[in-house]
Every structure is written in structure tokens, then in C-alpha cells.
Amino acid sequence: LDESGSMSGMKWDTVTAALKSFIQDPTNDGIGVGIVFFPNFNADDCIFTDYENLNVDIGVLPGNAPALVASINGQSPQGGTPTYGALKGALYKATGWQDANPTHKVIVVFASDGDPTSCSITDIPTIAALASSAHNYNGVQTYVIAMAGATVANLDQIAAAGGTNQAYER
């Protein structure tokens, strides 16, 4: 989840309310959910391995819900948008999880309001290739939520490469 400075206010409130609603909805019991925020304020936010250790590791709902909600509540949007490092780290974690749990359906949901502004790699085709690689490797799909202010065409490229056609606009 993008927690860059541009996500402050209504965008942050909207996306986190939706996430908490999903996490706490009893109809989602049994689904495994983890979360990672970007930028990563505890390490180099451009190095994908710094996103492997999720803020809350993947765990089954409803048991993982309190940790997920607490983590969301503990965040405060600030900083830039290191899309490449964050998406690569999330996909690396997801493909590893898929390898370890071959009977599960593993997806990444990537929510952002902006174009990449941090790190040396900001090229959308290169970033989209990450999603394509994960999808082609073991079927991990990348769903993209385009928050207000996003360049939807850029996020559509990532979604399409990740096997989900286009970004969802919020």
C-alpha cells in the first residue's frame, strides 16, 4: 500500500477504511492476508529485499486481522513513491508464498495514487515487467487500485502485465 505523502487525507482514509472493512468482514475468514507499505522508512526503500519482510506477514483471517488493523492504524503517509522496489519485493514474497503453498491462489493487490518518484528505476514498462514475470513464473496476479491522482494508463500497464487487464479506479 502506497503511504507516500500524496496519499494523505481523503485518499488514505478511503483506502484504509476499505482495507479494514475487508479484513474484518467475516465472509473473508480463511483468506490469508499480509501487508507491506511503501516507502519503507526502516530501510532503503529502493531495495526490493527490504520489502520481503512484510509489515504484517501473511496469515489467515480472522486471526491476522488485529495485527493488520493495528499496522494500518500505525501508518502515516509521507515520502516519495518507490514503486519498483516495493512492487518487486511484494511480488518476490508472493511468488515464494505461491511456491510454498501450491494449492492456494496467491495475488498481490497494489494500491497507489502516483507515478514512481523514487529510486533509479521509474520506467513503467520495466515496472510492469515485474508483474508479468511473477504471473508467468507461477501465476501470481497483480491487481492494481488506482487512487485519485494516479496516471491510470501507467497503472493499467502494470495490471495488464500482471494478468488482471486494468487498474480499478477509486
VENVEN-V907847 format. One record per helix or strand of 2 or more residues. SS is the DSSP state (~ for helix, > for strand). FROM is the first residue (numbers start at 1). LEN is the number of residues. If there is no record, write none. Layout:
# VENVEN-V907847
<<SS/FROM/LEN> <SS/FROM/LEN>>
This chain:
# VENVEN-V907847
<<~/5/3> <~/10/15> <~/26/3> <>/32/4> <~/48/4> <>/56/5> <~/65/9> <~/83/18> <>/107/6> <~/124/15> <>/141/6> <~/152/10> <>/168/2>>
